[in-house]
Amino acid sequence: MARQVGELILYVIQIFTFALLGRAVLSWFDPFGRWPISRILRDITEPFVAPIRQIVPRTGMIDLSFLVAFFLLWLLQRLLAQALLGV
């Protein structure tokens, strides 16, 4: 049972990572976030990215908070996989 819950949590983290990646890519094509898919991805990922954005300063046009968010998700995924699944 614990293994299944762990796999589900890892799956959700993976979906969230893809949503974050989709938002980053779409920001190049829809910089003002007017497309419905852009708004959906922003609504899904902003609660995670906003606190990081307050800590990590912007450097010109590049928002490093996405890079930090990807790293944190990767780290969380690795730690959970190791703790829950023994991978």
PDB file of N, CA, C and O in Angstrom:
ATOM      1  N   MET A   1       0.820  -1.201   0.000  1.00  0.00           N
ATOM      2  CA  MET A   1       0.000   0.000   0.000  1.00  0.00           C
ATOM      3  C   MET A   1       0.862   1.262   0.000  1.00  0.00           C
ATOM      4  O   MET A   1       0.588   2.213  -0.733  1.00  0.00           O
ATOM      5  N   ALA A   2       1.915   1.260   0.840  1.00  0.00           N
ATOM      6  CA  ALA A   2       2.791   2.432   0.907  1.00  0.00           C
ATOM      7  C   ALA A   2       3.496   2.652  -0.420  1.00  0.00           C
ATOM      8  O   ALA A   2       3.718   3.792  -0.827  1.00  0.00           O
ATOM      9  N   ARG A   3       3.845   1.571  -1.091  1.00  0.00           N
ATOM     10  CA  ARG A   3       4.507   1.694  -2.393  1.00  0.00           C
ATOM     11  C   ARG A   3       3.576   2.351  -3.410  1.00  0.00           C
ATOM     12  O   ARG A   3       4.015   3.185  -4.201  1.00  0.00           O
ATOM     13  N   GLN A   4       2.307   1.984  -3.397  1.00  0.00           N
ATOM     14  CA  GLN A   4       1.345   2.562  -4.332  1.00  0.00           C
ATOM     15  C   GLN A   4       1.131   4.041  -4.055  1.00  0.00           C
ATOM     16  O   GLN A   4       1.035   4.840  -4.986  1.00  0.00           O
ATOM     17  N   VAL A   5       1.054   4.409  -2.789  1.00  0.00           N
ATOM     18  CA  VAL A   5       0.906   5.819  -2.423  1.00  0.00           C
ATOM     19  C   VAL A   5       2.145   6.590  -2.858  1.00  0.00           C
ATOM     20  O   VAL A   5       2.036   7.698  -3.382  1.00  0.00           O
ATOM     21  N   GLY A   6       3.313   6.014  -2.645  1.00  0.00           N
ATOM     22  CA  GLY A   6       4.553   6.653  -3.068  1.00  0.00           C
ATOM     23  C   GLY A   6       4.607   6.857  -4.569  1.00  0.00           C
ATOM     24  O   GLY A   6       5.018   7.915  -5.044  1.00  0.00           O
ATOM     25  N   GLU A   7       4.192   5.842  -5.314  1.00  0.00           N
ATOM     26  CA  GLU A   7       4.167   5.963  -6.769  1.00  0.00           C
ATOM     27  C   GLU A   7       3.176   7.030  -7.216  1.00  0.00           C
ATOM     28  O   GLU A   7       3.448   7.763  -8.166  1.00  0.00           O
ATOM     29  N   LEU A   8       2.036   7.128  -6.549  1.00  0.00           N
ATOM     30  CA  LEU A   8       1.052   8.153  -6.877  1.00  0.00           C
ATOM     31  C   LEU A   8       1.611   9.549  -6.619  1.00  0.00           C
ATOM     32  O   LEU A   8       1.439  10.450  -7.441  1.00  0.00           O
ATOM     33  N   ILE A   9       2.277   9.729  -5.486  1.00  0.00           N
ATOM     34  CA  ILE A   9       2.874  11.028  -5.166  1.00  0.00           C
ATOM     35  C   ILE A   9       3.933  11.395  -6.200  1.00  0.00           C
ATOM     36  O   ILE A   9       3.988  12.538  -6.653  1.00  0.00           O
ATOM     37  N   LEU A  10       4.766  10.442  -6.571  1.00  0.00           N
ATOM     38  CA  LEU A  10       5.795  10.706  -7.579  1.00  0.00           C
ATOM     39  C   LEU A  10       5.171  11.037  -8.932  1.00  0.00           C
ATOM     40  O   LEU A  10       5.688  11.879  -9.665  1.00  0.00           O
ATOM     41  N   TYR A  11       4.076  10.385  -9.261  1.00  0.00           N
ATOM     42  CA  TYR A  11       3.367  10.656 -10.512  1.00  0.00           C
ATOM     43  C   TYR A  11       2.806  12.077 -10.515  1.00  0.00           C
ATOM     44  O   TYR A  11       2.888  12.770 -11.529  1.00  0.00           O
ATOM     45  N   VAL A  12       2.243  12.515  -9.401  1.00  0.00           N
ATOM     46  CA  VAL A  12       1.701  13.873  -9.295  1.00  0.00           C
ATOM     47  C   VAL A  12       2.824  14.901  -9.425  1.00  0.00           C
ATOM     48  O   VAL A  12       2.651  15.926 -10.083  1.00  0.00           O
ATOM     49  N   ILE A  13       3.963  14.635  -8.806  1.00  0.00           N
ATOM     50  CA  ILE A  13       5.104  15.546  -8.932  1.00  0.00           C
ATOM     51  C   ILE A  13       5.558  15.628 -10.384  1.00  0.00           C
ATOM     52  O   ILE A  13       5.905  16.706 -10.865  1.00  0.00           O
ATOM     53  N   GLN A  14       5.558  14.508 -11.078  1.00  0.00           N
ATOM     54  CA  GLN A  14       5.960  14.492 -12.478  1.00  0.00           C
ATOM     55  C   GLN A  14       4.983  15.297 -13.340  1.00  0.00           C
ATOM     56  O   GLN A  14       5.413  16.047 -14.217  1.00  0.00           O
ATOM     57  N   ILE A  15       3.701  15.154 -13.106  1.00  0.00           N
ATOM     58  CA  ILE A  15       2.703  15.937 -13.843  1.00  0.00           C
ATOM     59  C   ILE A  15       2.893  17.422 -13.565  1.00  0.00           C
ATOM     60  O   ILE A  15       2.816  18.241 -14.480  1.00  0.00           O
ATOM     61  N   PHE A  16       3.141  17.770 -12.308  1.00  0.00           N
ATOM     62  CA  PHE A  16       3.358  19.166 -11.940  1.00  0.00           C
ATOM     63  C   PHE A  16       4.612  19.715 -12.618  1.00  0.00           C
ATOM     64  O   PHE A  16       4.634  20.872 -13.037  1.00  0.00           O
ATOM     65  N   THR A  17       5.647  18.896 -12.725  1.00  0.00           N
ATOM     66  CA  THR A  17       6.869  19.315 -13.413  1.00  0.00           C
ATOM     67  C   THR A  17       6.583  19.599 -14.881  1.00  0.00           C
ATOM     68  O   THR A  17       7.082  20.584 -15.425  1.00  0.00           O
ATOM     69  N   PHE A  18       5.790  18.757 -15.528  1.00  0.00           N
ATOM     70  CA  PHE A  18       5.426  18.995 -16.923  1.00  0.00           C
ATOM     71  C   PHE A  18       4.581  20.259 -17.068  1.00  0.00           C
ATOM     72  O   PHE A  18       4.724  20.984 -18.052  1.00  0.00           O
ATOM     73  N   ALA A  19       3.708  20.530 -16.105  1.00  0.00           N
ATOM     74  CA  ALA A  19       2.916  21.764 -16.134  1.00  0.00           C
ATOM     75  C   ALA A  19       3.825  22.978 -16.019  1.00  0.00           C
ATOM     76  O   ALA A  19       3.610  23.980 -16.702  1.00  0.00           O
ATOM     77  N   LEU A  20       4.827  22.900 -15.172  1.00  0.00           N
ATOM     78  CA  LEU A  20       5.781  23.992 -15.011  1.00  0.00           C
ATOM     79  C   LEU A  20       6.593  24.184 -16.289  1.00  0.00           C
ATOM     80  O   LEU A  20       6.828  25.316 -16.711  1.00  0.00           O
ATOM     81  N   LEU A  21       7.018  23.090 -16.901  1.00  0.00           N
ATOM     82  CA  LEU A  21       7.753  23.170 -18.160  1.00  0.00           C
ATOM     83  C   LEU A  21       6.870  23.751 -19.263  1.00  0.00           C
ATOM     84  O   LEU A  21       7.325  24.583 -20.048  1.00  0.00           O
ATOM     85  N   GLY A  22       5.619  23.318 -19.325  1.00  0.00           N
ATOM     86  CA  GLY A  22       4.689  23.864 -20.313  1.00  0.00           C
ATOM     87  C   GLY A  22       4.482  25.351 -20.138  1.00  0.00           C
ATOM     88  O   GLY A  22       4.414  26.094 -21.118  1.00  0.00           O
ATOM     89  N   ARG A  23       4.382  25.786 -18.909  1.00  0.00           N
ATOM     90  CA  ARG A  23       4.220  27.218 -18.645  1.00  0.00           C
ATOM     91  C   ARG A  23       5.450  27.997 -19.101  1.00  0.00           C
ATOM     92  O   ARG A  23       5.327  29.074 -19.685  1.00  0.00           O
ATOM     93  N   ALA A  24       6.628  27.456 -18.835  1.00  0.00           N
ATOM     94  CA  ALA A  24       7.862  28.133 -19.238  1.00  0.00           C
ATOM     95  C   ALA A  24       7.952  28.243 -20.758  1.00  0.00           C
ATOM     96  O   ALA A  24       8.319  29.295 -21.280  1.00  0.00           O
ATOM     97  N   VAL A  25       7.624  27.175 -21.465  1.00  0.00           N
ATOM     98  CA  VAL A  25       7.688  27.197 -22.929  1.00  0.00           C
ATOM     99  C   VAL A  25       6.625  28.125 -23.500  1.00  0.00           C
ATOM    100  O   VAL A  25       6.908  28.901 -24.413  1.00  0.00           O
ATOM    101  N   LEU A  26       5.407  28.054 -22.975  1.00  0.00           N
ATOM    102  CA  LEU A  26       4.334  28.909 -23.481  1.00  0.00           C
ATOM    103  C   LEU A  26       4.592  30.387 -23.226  1.00  0.00           C
ATOM    104  O   LEU A  26       4.068  31.238 -23.945  1.00  0.00           O
ATOM    105  N   SER A  27       5.387  30.703 -22.218  1.00  0.00           N
ATOM    106  CA  SER A  27       5.668  32.114 -21.936  1.00  0.00           C
ATOM    107  C   SER A  27       6.446  32.765 -23.071  1.00  0.00           C
ATOM    108  O   SER A  27       6.433  33.989 -23.200  1.00  0.00           O
ATOM    109  N   TRP A  28       7.120  31.977 -23.891  1.00  0.00           N
ATOM    110  CA  TRP A  28       7.825  32.534 -25.042  1.00  0.00           C
ATOM    111  C   TRP A  28       6.853  32.885 -26.163  1.00  0.00           C
ATOM    112  O   TRP A  28       7.089  33.838 -26.906  1.00  0.00           O
ATOM    113  N   PHE A  29       5.768  32.134 -26.296  1.00  0.00           N
ATOM    114  CA  PHE A  29       4.810  32.344 -27.370  1.00  0.00           C
ATOM    115  C   PHE A  29       3.637  33.221 -26.945  1.00  0.00           C
ATOM    116  O   PHE A  29       3.026  33.889 -27.779  1.00  0.00           O
ATOM    117  N   ASP A  30       3.326  33.221 -25.677  1.00  0.00           N
ATOM    118  CA  ASP A  30       2.222  34.004 -25.129  1.00  0.00           C
ATOM    119  C   ASP A  30       2.718  34.732 -23.876  1.00  0.00           C
ATOM    120  O   ASP A  30       2.353  34.367 -22.758  1.00  0.00           O
ATOM    121  N   PRO A  31       3.559  35.773 -24.070  1.00  0.00           N
ATOM    122  CA  PRO A  31       4.204  36.401 -22.911  1.00  0.00           C
ATOM    123  C   PRO A  31       3.242  37.077 -21.941  1.00  0.00           C
ATOM    124  O   PRO A  31       3.583  37.266 -20.773  1.00  0.00           O
ATOM    125  N   PHE A  32       2.065  37.440 -22.394  1.00  0.00           N
ATOM    126  CA  PHE A  32       1.120  38.130 -21.517  1.00  0.00           C
ATOM    127  C   PHE A  32       0.091  37.185 -20.909  1.00  0.00           C
ATOM    128  O   PHE A  32      -0.770  37.624 -20.146  1.00  0.00           O
ATOM    129  N   GLY A  33       0.164  35.896 -21.232  1.00  0.00           N
ATOM    130  CA  GLY A  33      -0.708  34.896 -20.626  1.00  0.00           C
ATOM    131  C   GLY A  33      -2.169  35.033 -20.990  1.00  0.00           C
ATOM    132  O   GLY A  33      -3.037  34.875 -20.132  1.00  0.00           O
ATOM    133  N   ARG A  34      -2.453  35.322 -22.234  1.00  0.00           N
ATOM    134  CA  ARG A  34      -3.846  35.512 -22.663  1.00  0.00           C
ATOM    135  C   ARG A  34      -4.510  34.230 -23.135  1.00  0.00           C
ATOM    136  O   ARG A  34      -5.737  34.131 -23.124  1.00  0.00           O
ATOM    137  N   TRP A  35      -3.733  33.262 -23.544  1.00  0.00           N
ATOM    138  CA  TRP A  35      -4.312  32.009 -24.018  1.00  0.00           C
ATOM    139  C   TRP A  35      -4.891  31.234 -22.842  1.00  0.00           C
ATOM    140  O   TRP A  35      -4.332  31.270 -21.746  1.00  0.00           O
ATOM    141  N   PRO A  36      -5.993  30.541 -23.051  1.00  0.00           N
ATOM    142  CA  PRO A  36      -6.600  29.783 -21.946  1.00  0.00           C
ATOM    143  C   PRO A  36      -5.652  28.749 -21.326  1.00  0.00           C
ATOM    144  O   PRO A  36      -5.631  28.589 -20.105  1.00  0.00           O
ATOM    145  N   ILE A  37      -4.875  28.054 -22.148  1.00  0.00           N
ATOM    146  CA  ILE A  37      -3.957  27.051 -21.599  1.00  0.00           C
ATOM    147  C   ILE A  37      -2.880  27.722 -20.753  1.00  0.00           C
ATOM    148  O   ILE A  37      -2.434  27.162 -19.752  1.00  0.00           O
ATOM    149  N   SER A  38      -2.464  28.915 -21.152  1.00  0.00           N
ATOM    150  CA  SER A  38      -1.469  29.652 -20.359  1.00  0.00           C
ATOM    151  C   SER A  38      -2.038  30.016 -18.995  1.00  0.00           C
ATOM    152  O   SER A  38      -1.352  29.915 -17.978  1.00  0.00           O
ATOM    153  N   ARG A  39      -3.295  30.440 -18.984  1.00  0.00           N
ATOM    154  CA  ARG A  39      -3.932  30.796 -17.707  1.00  0.00           C
ATOM    155  C   ARG A  39      -4.108  29.575 -16.804  1.00  0.00           C
ATOM    156  O   ARG A  39      -3.918  29.661 -15.591  1.00  0.00           O
ATOM    157  N   ILE A  40      -4.469  28.448 -17.399  1.00  0.00           N
ATOM    158  CA  ILE A  40      -4.643  27.221 -16.615  1.00  0.00           C
ATOM    159  C   ILE A  40      -3.319  26.794 -15.988  1.00  0.00           C
ATOM    160  O   ILE A  40      -3.258  26.476 -14.801  1.00  0.00           O
ATOM    161  N   LEU A  41      -2.258  26.791 -16.798  1.00  0.00           N
ATOM    162  CA  LEU A  41      -0.949  26.396 -16.277  1.00  0.00           C
ATOM    163  C   LEU A  41      -0.443  27.385 -15.229  1.00  0.00           C
ATOM    164  O   LEU A  41       0.200  26.991 -14.256  1.00  0.00           O
ATOM    165  N   ARG A  42      -0.735  28.667 -15.429  1.00  0.00           N
ATOM    166  CA  ARG A  42      -0.340  29.665 -14.428  1.00  0.00           C
ATOM    167  C   ARG A  42      -1.084  29.421 -13.119  1.00  0.00           C
ATOM    168  O   ARG A  42      -0.486  29.472 -12.045  1.00  0.00           O
ATOM    169  N   ASP A  43      -2.379  29.156 -13.207  1.00  0.00           N
ATOM    170  CA  ASP A  43      -3.168  28.910 -11.992  1.00  0.00           C
ATOM    171  C   ASP A  43      -2.694  27.662 -11.244  1.00  0.00           C
ATOM    172  O   ASP A  43      -2.747  27.611 -10.016  1.00  0.00           O
ATOM    173  N   ILE A  44      -2.233  26.663 -11.987  1.00  0.00           N
ATOM    174  CA  ILE A  44      -1.758  25.431 -11.358  1.00  0.00           C
ATOM    175  C   ILE A  44      -0.392  25.630 -10.705  1.00  0.00           C
ATOM    176  O   ILE A  44      -0.161  25.151  -9.595  1.00  0.00           O
ATOM    177  N   THR A  45       0.507  26.330 -11.383  1.00  0.00           N
ATOM    178  CA  THR A  45       1.898  26.397 -10.923  1.00  0.00           C
ATOM    179  C   THR A  45       2.230  27.618 -10.075  1.00  0.00           C
ATOM    180  O   THR A  45       3.214  27.595  -9.336  1.00  0.00           O
ATOM    181  N   GLU A  46       1.450  28.667 -10.158  1.00  0.00           N
ATOM    182  CA  GLU A  46       1.790  29.908  -9.452  1.00  0.00           C
ATOM    183  C   GLU A  46       1.874  29.754  -7.932  1.00  0.00           C
ATOM    184  O   GLU A  46       2.751  30.371  -7.327  1.00  0.00           O
ATOM    185  N   PRO A  47       1.012  28.966  -7.282  1.00  0.00           N
ATOM    186  CA  PRO A  47       1.162  28.816  -5.827  1.00  0.00           C
ATOM    187  C   PRO A  47       2.517  28.231  -5.410  1.00  0.00           C
ATOM    188  O   PRO A  47       2.971  28.472  -4.291  1.00  0.00           O
ATOM    189  N   PHE A  48       3.152  27.484  -6.275  1.00  0.00           N
ATOM    190  CA  PHE A  48       4.469  26.926  -5.976  1.00  0.00           C
ATOM    191  C   PHE A  48       5.589  27.895  -6.350  1.00  0.00           C
ATOM    192  O   PHE A  48       6.595  27.986  -5.646  1.00  0.00           O
ATOM    193  N   VAL A  49       5.417  28.618  -7.457  1.00  0.00           N
ATOM    194  CA  VAL A  49       6.477  29.492  -7.966  1.00  0.00           C
ATOM    195  C   VAL A  49       6.505  30.838  -7.245  1.00  0.00           C
ATOM    196  O   VAL A  49       7.582  31.406  -7.067  1.00  0.00           O
ATOM    197  N   ALA A  50       5.365  31.358  -6.829  1.00  0.00           N
ATOM    198  CA  ALA A  50       5.303  32.701  -6.228  1.00  0.00           C
ATOM    199  C   ALA A  50       6.189  32.854  -4.990  1.00  0.00           C
ATOM    200  O   ALA A  50       6.912  33.847  -4.902  1.00  0.00           O
ATOM    201  N   PRO A  51       6.172  31.931  -4.037  1.00  0.00           N
ATOM    202  CA  PRO A  51       7.075  32.100  -2.882  1.00  0.00           C
ATOM    203  C   PRO A  51       8.552  32.055  -3.272  1.00  0.00           C
ATOM    204  O   PRO A  51       9.378  32.748  -2.678  1.00  0.00           O
ATOM    205  N   ILE A  52       8.876  31.243  -4.264  1.00  0.00           N
ATOM    206  CA  ILE A  52      10.261  31.174  -4.736  1.00  0.00           C
ATOM    207  C   ILE A  52      10.644  32.492  -5.392  1.00  0.00           C
ATOM    208  O   ILE A  52      11.763  32.978  -5.221  1.00  0.00           O
ATOM    209  N   ARG A  53       9.716  33.067  -6.142  1.00  0.00           N
ATOM    210  CA  ARG A  53       9.972  34.335  -6.823  1.00  0.00           C
ATOM    211  C   ARG A  53      10.246  35.464  -5.828  1.00  0.00           C
ATOM    212  O   ARG A  53      11.004  36.384  -6.136  1.00  0.00           O
ATOM    213  N   GLN A  54       9.649  35.406  -4.657  1.00  0.00           N
ATOM    214  CA  GLN A  54       9.891  36.432  -3.640  1.00  0.00           C
ATOM    215  C   GLN A  54      11.295  36.320  -3.060  1.00  0.00           C
ATOM    216  O   GLN A  54      11.860  37.315  -2.606  1.00  0.00           O
ATOM    217  N   ILE A  55      11.860  35.121  -3.072  1.00  0.00           N
ATOM    218  CA  ILE A  55      13.193  34.901  -2.513  1.00  0.00           C
ATOM    219  C   ILE A  55      14.279  35.124  -3.563  1.00  0.00           C
ATOM    220  O   ILE A  55      15.288  35.773  -3.290  1.00  0.00           O
ATOM    221  N   VAL A  56      14.070  34.586  -4.761  1.00  0.00           N
ATOM    222  CA  VAL A  56      15.074  34.660  -5.823  1.00  0.00           C
ATOM    223  C   VAL A  56      14.823  35.920  -6.646  1.00  0.00           C
ATOM    224  O   VAL A  56      13.740  36.081  -7.208  1.00  0.00           O
ATOM    225  N   PRO A  57      15.809  36.816  -6.727  1.00  0.00           N
ATOM    226  CA  PRO A  57      15.599  38.048  -7.494  1.00  0.00           C
ATOM    227  C   PRO A  57      15.615  37.781  -9.002  1.00  0.00           C
ATOM    228  O   PRO A  57      16.268  36.851  -9.475  1.00  0.00           O
ATOM    229  N   ARG A  58      14.893  38.607  -9.734  1.00  0.00           N
ATOM    230  CA  ARG A  58      14.904  38.521 -11.196  1.00  0.00           C
ATOM    231  C   ARG A  58      16.216  39.077 -11.709  1.00  0.00           C
ATOM    232  O   ARG A  58      16.771  40.016 -11.139  1.00  0.00           O
ATOM    233  N   THR A  59      16.702  38.497 -12.780  1.00  0.00           N
ATOM    234  CA  THR A  59      17.915  38.988 -13.418  1.00  0.00           C
ATOM    235  C   THR A  59      17.556  39.389 -14.839  1.00  0.00           C
ATOM    236  O   THR A  59      17.631  38.580 -15.763  1.00  0.00           O
ATOM    237  N   GLY A  60      17.168  40.640 -15.003  1.00  0.00           N
ATOM    238  CA  GLY A  60      16.767  41.116 -16.324  1.00  0.00           C
ATOM    239  C   GLY A  60      15.479  40.454 -16.774  1.00  0.00           C
ATOM    240  O   GLY A  60      14.470  40.484 -16.069  1.00  0.00           O
ATOM    241  N   MET A  61      15.523  39.854 -17.962  1.00  0.00           N
ATOM    242  CA  MET A  61      14.339  39.214 -18.536  1.00  0.00           C
ATOM    243  C   MET A  61      14.190  37.758 -18.081  1.00  0.00           C
ATOM    244  O   MET A  61      13.176  37.122 -18.369  1.00  0.00           O
ATOM    245  N   ILE A  62      15.175  37.236 -17.386  1.00  0.00           N
ATOM    246  CA  ILE A  62      15.166  35.824 -17.008  1.00  0.00           C
ATOM    247  C   ILE A  62      14.620  35.665 -15.590  1.00  0.00           C
ATOM    248  O   ILE A  62      15.088  36.308 -14.650  1.00  0.00           O
ATOM    249  N   ASP A  63      13.629  34.803 -15.461  1.00  0.00           N
ATOM    250  CA  ASP A  63      13.035  34.511 -14.157  1.00  0.00           C
ATOM    251  C   ASP A  63      13.655  33.219 -13.635  1.00  0.00           C
ATOM    252  O   ASP A  63      13.274  32.126 -14.055  1.00  0.00           O
ATOM    253  N   LEU A  64      14.604  33.349 -12.725  1.00  0.00           N
ATOM    254  CA  LEU A  64      15.314  32.184 -12.200  1.00  0.00           C
ATOM    255  C   LEU A  64      14.461  31.351 -11.247  1.00  0.00           C
ATOM    256  O   LEU A  64      14.855  30.246 -10.874  1.00  0.00           O
ATOM    257  N   SER A  65      13.308  31.862 -10.852  1.00  0.00           N
ATOM    258  CA  SER A  65      12.457  31.103  -9.933  1.00  0.00           C
ATOM    259  C   SER A  65      11.988  29.789 -10.565  1.00  0.00           C
ATOM    260  O   SER A  65      11.754  28.814  -9.850  1.00  0.00           O
ATOM    261  N   PHE A  66      11.850  29.751 -11.889  1.00  0.00           N
ATOM    262  CA  PHE A  66      11.464  28.506 -12.549  1.00  0.00           C
ATOM    263  C   PHE A  66      12.581  27.473 -12.442  1.00  0.00           C
ATOM    264  O   PHE A  66      12.321  26.290 -12.222  1.00  0.00           O
ATOM    265  N   LEU A  67      13.813  27.920 -12.595  1.00  0.00           N
ATOM    266  CA  LEU A  67      14.944  27.010 -12.468  1.00  0.00           C
ATOM    267  C   LEU A  67      15.035  26.459 -11.046  1.00  0.00           C
ATOM    268  O   LEU A  67      15.278  25.268 -10.851  1.00  0.00           O
ATOM    269  N   VAL A  68      14.842  27.320 -10.067  1.00  0.00           N
ATOM    270  CA  VAL A  68      14.852  26.885  -8.669  1.00  0.00           C
ATOM    271  C   VAL A  68      13.686  25.931  -8.414  1.00  0.00           C
ATOM    272  O   VAL A  68      13.847  24.935  -7.709  1.00  0.00           O
ATOM    273  N   ALA A  69      12.514  26.225  -8.980  1.00  0.00           N
ATOM    274  CA  ALA A  69      11.348  25.353  -8.806  1.00  0.00           C
ATOM    275  C   ALA A  69      11.607  23.970  -9.403  1.00  0.00           C
ATOM    276  O   ALA A  69      11.265  22.955  -8.796  1.00  0.00           O
ATOM    277  N   PHE A  70      12.214  23.930 -10.599  1.00  0.00           N
ATOM    278  CA  PHE A  70      12.555  22.641 -11.200  1.00  0.00           C
ATOM    279  C   PHE A  70      13.526  21.868 -10.320  1.00  0.00           C
ATOM    280  O   PHE A  70      13.365  20.664 -10.121  1.00  0.00           O
ATOM    281  N   PHE A  71      14.534  22.557  -9.793  1.00  0.00           N
ATOM    282  CA  PHE A  71      15.500  21.886  -8.929  1.00  0.00           C
ATOM    283  C   PHE A  71      14.826  21.347  -7.669  1.00  0.00           C
ATOM    284  O   PHE A  71      15.095  20.217  -7.260  1.00  0.00           O
ATOM    285  N   LEU A  72      13.953  22.143  -7.052  1.00  0.00           N
ATOM    286  CA  LEU A  72      13.267  21.695  -5.837  1.00  0.00           C
ATOM    287  C   LEU A  72      12.359  20.499  -6.110  1.00  0.00           C
ATOM    288  O   LEU A  72      12.287  19.572  -5.303  1.00  0.00           O
ATOM    289  N   LEU A  73      11.668  20.521  -7.247  1.00  0.00           N
ATOM    290  CA  LEU A  73      10.818  19.380  -7.599  1.00  0.00           C
ATOM    291  C   LEU A  73      11.654  18.130  -7.849  1.00  0.00           C
ATOM    292  O   LEU A  73      11.285  17.032  -7.434  1.00  0.00           O
ATOM    293  N   TRP A  74      12.782  18.306  -8.530  1.00  0.00           N
ATOM    294  CA  TRP A  74      13.670  17.171  -8.777  1.00  0.00           C
ATOM    295  C   TRP A  74      14.182  16.600  -7.455  1.00  0.00           C
ATOM    296  O   TRP A  74      14.190  15.386  -7.254  1.00  0.00           O
ATOM    297  N   LEU A  75      14.606  17.488  -6.560  1.00  0.00           N
ATOM    298  CA  LEU A  75      15.115  17.057  -5.260  1.00  0.00           C
ATOM    299  C   LEU A  75      14.025  16.342  -4.452  1.00  0.00           C
ATOM    300  O   LEU A  75      14.276  15.298  -3.851  1.00  0.00           O
ATOM    301  N   LEU A  76      12.829  16.905  -4.443  1.00  0.00           N
ATOM    302  CA  LEU A  76      11.709  16.281  -3.740  1.00  0.00           C
ATOM    303  C   LEU A  76      11.394  14.905  -4.314  1.00  0.00           C
ATOM    304  O   LEU A  76      11.139  13.954  -3.575  1.00  0.00           O
ATOM    305  N   GLN A  77      11.415  14.813  -5.626  1.00  0.00           N
ATOM    306  CA  GLN A  77      11.133  13.535  -6.276  1.00  0.00           C
ATOM    307  C   GLN A  77      12.193  12.494  -5.914  1.00  0.00           C
ATOM    308  O   GLN A  77      11.860  11.345  -5.625  1.00  0.00           O
ATOM    309  N   ARG A  78      13.451  12.884  -5.929  1.00  0.00           N
ATOM    310  CA  ARG A  78      14.536  11.959  -5.576  1.00  0.00           C
ATOM    311  C   ARG A  78      14.426  11.511  -4.121  1.00  0.00           C
ATOM    312  O   ARG A  78      14.560  10.324  -3.822  1.00  0.00           O
ATOM    313  N   LEU A  79      14.181  12.461  -3.215  1.00  0.00           N
ATOM    314  CA  LEU A  79      14.089  12.119  -1.797  1.00  0.00           C
ATOM    315  C   LEU A  79      12.900  11.210  -1.512  1.00  0.00           C
ATOM    316  O   LEU A  79      13.014  10.249  -0.752  1.00  0.00           O
ATOM    317  N   LEU A  80      11.762  11.515  -2.122  1.00  0.00           N
ATOM    318  CA  LEU A  80      10.580  10.667  -1.920  1.00  0.00           C
ATOM    319  C   LEU A  80      10.771   9.283  -2.518  1.00  0.00           C
ATOM    320  O   LEU A  80      10.376   8.282  -1.920  1.00  0.00           O
ATOM    321  N   ALA A  81      11.378   9.226  -3.697  1.00  0.00           N
ATOM    322  CA  ALA A  81      11.615   7.927  -4.320  1.00  0.00           C
ATOM    323  C   ALA A  81      12.532   7.083  -3.452  1.00  0.00           C
ATOM    324  O   ALA A  81      12.325   5.879  -3.303  1.00  0.00           O
ATOM    325  N   GLN A  82      13.535   7.713  -2.886  1.00  0.00           N
ATOM    326  CA  GLN A  82      14.463   6.974  -2.032  1.00  0.00           C
ATOM    327  C   GLN A  82      13.800   6.542  -0.724  1.00  0.00           C
ATOM    328  O   GLN A  82      14.003   5.419  -0.264  1.00  0.00           O
ATOM    329  N   ALA A  83      13.013   7.428  -0.131  1.00  0.00           N
ATOM    330  CA  ALA A  83      12.393   7.119   1.161  1.00  0.00           C
ATOM    331  C   ALA A  83      11.233   6.132   1.032  1.00  0.00           C
ATOM    332  O   ALA A  83      11.113   5.201   1.829  1.00  0.00           O
ATOM    333  N   LEU A  84      10.388   6.338   0.034  1.00  0.00           N
ATOM    334  CA  LEU A  84       9.179   5.521  -0.075  1.00  0.00           C
ATOM    335  C   LEU A  84       9.385   4.229  -0.849  1.00  0.00           C
ATOM    336  O   LEU A  84       8.809   3.192  -0.519  1.00  0.00           O
ATOM    337  N   LEU A  85      10.208   4.306  -1.876  1.00  0.00           N
ATOM    338  CA  LEU A  85      10.332   3.152  -2.754  1.00  0.00           C
ATOM    339  C   LEU A  85      11.683   2.463  -2.653  1.00  0.00           C
ATOM    340  O   LEU A  85      11.870   1.376  -3.200  1.00  0.00           O
ATOM    341  N   GLY A  86      12.620   3.084  -1.960  1.00  0.00           N
ATOM    342  CA  GLY A  86      13.944   2.496  -1.840  1.00  0.00           C
ATOM    343  C   GLY A  86      14.726   2.502  -3.134  1.00  0.00           C
ATOM    344  O   GLY A  86      15.581   1.642  -3.347  1.00  0.00           O
ATOM    345  N   VAL A  87      14.444   3.464  -4.004  1.00  0.00           N
ATOM    346  CA  VAL A  87      15.125   3.552  -5.304  1.00  0.00           C
ATOM    347  C   VAL A  87      16.385   4.353  -5.158  1.00  0.00           C
ATOM    348  O   VAL A  87      17.109   4.548  -6.135  1.00  0.00           O
TER     349      VAL A  87
END
